[in-house]
Amino acid sequence: MSINSESNVAANLQVGPTDKGMVRIYVEAEGVDLPLDFDADEAIEIAEELMAAAEAVRQMGSRADKPRKPRR
C-alpha cells in the first residue's frame, strides 16, 4: 500500500502526551494496537509535515469533489 492507495480499513487515532515525556500517536484498528512515541522535536516535525500536506491539498482545490469526466 502506498500513500495514494485507498483503503476501507477503519481506525481510531489518538494523540497526546505520555507520563514519560513523549508524544504518543496511538492507532487502533481491527487486530491492531499501534502506539508510536516521539520526542517533542520529532512530534513538531510530524505536525509541520501534516500542516504542509494539508496546505498542499488546500491549494489543489477540491478536485476530489468535482465529477470526473468519463474515459473514452
C-alpha positions as CSV (number, residue, x, y, z in Angstrom):
1,M,0.0,0.0,0.0
2,S,1.2,3.5,-0.8
3,I,0.2,7.0,0.2
4,N,-2.2,7.2,-2.8
5,S,-3.8,3.8,-2.3
6,E,-7.3,3.9,-1.0
7,S,-8.4,1.6,1.9
8,N,-11.6,0.6,3.5
9,V,-9.9,0.0,6.9
10,A,-11.4,1.9,9.7
11,A,-9.1,3.0,12.6
12,N,-9.1,5.2,15.6
13,L,-6.4,7.8,16.2
14,Q,-5.4,9.4,19.4
15,V,-2.6,11.9,20.0
16,G,-1.3,13.1,23.4
17,P,1.5,13.3,25.9
18,T,2.7,10.3,27.9
19,D,3.8,10.3,31.5
20,K,7.3,9.5,30.2
21,G,7.6,12.9,28.4
22,M,6.9,11.6,24.9
23,V,4.2,12.4,22.4
24,R,2.2,9.3,21.5
25,I,0.3,8.7,18.3
26,Y,-1.9,5.7,19.1
27,V,-3.6,3.9,16.2
28,E,-6.2,1.3,16.9
29,A,-7.9,-0.8,14.2
30,E,-9.3,-4.3,14.0
31,G,-6.5,-6.5,15.3
32,V,-4.0,-3.6,15.5
33,D,-2.9,-1.6,18.6
34,L,0.0,0.6,17.5
35,P,1.5,3.1,20.0
36,L,4.1,5.4,18.3
37,D,6.2,7.5,20.7
38,F,8.1,10.6,19.6
39,D,10.2,13.2,21.4
40,A,9.0,16.8,21.3
41,D,11.2,17.7,18.3
42,E,10.0,14.7,16.3
43,A,6.4,15.5,17.1
44,I,6.8,19.1,15.9
45,E,8.4,17.8,12.7
46,I,5.4,15.5,12.1
47,A,3.0,18.3,12.9
48,E,4.8,20.5,10.3
49,E,4.6,17.7,7.7
50,L,0.8,17.4,8.4
51,M,0.3,21.1,8.0
52,A,2.3,21.2,4.8
53,A,0.3,18.3,3.4
54,A,-3.0,20.0,4.4
55,E,-1.9,23.2,2.7
56,A,-0.9,21.4,-0.5
57,V,-4.4,19.8,-0.6
58,R,-6.0,23.2,0.0
59,Q,-4.0,24.7,-2.8
60,M,-5.1,21.9,-5.1
61,G,-8.7,22.9,-4.6
62,S,-11.5,20.4,-4.1
63,R,-10.6,18.2,-7.0
64,A,-11.9,15.2,-5.1
65,D,-15.4,16.8,-5.1
66,K,-15.5,17.5,-8.8
67,P,-17.2,14.9,-11.0
68,R,-14.8,13.0,-13.2
69,K,-15.1,13.0,-17.0
70,P,-15.8,9.5,-18.4
71,R,-12.8,7.9,-20.1
72,R,-13.2,7.0,-23.8
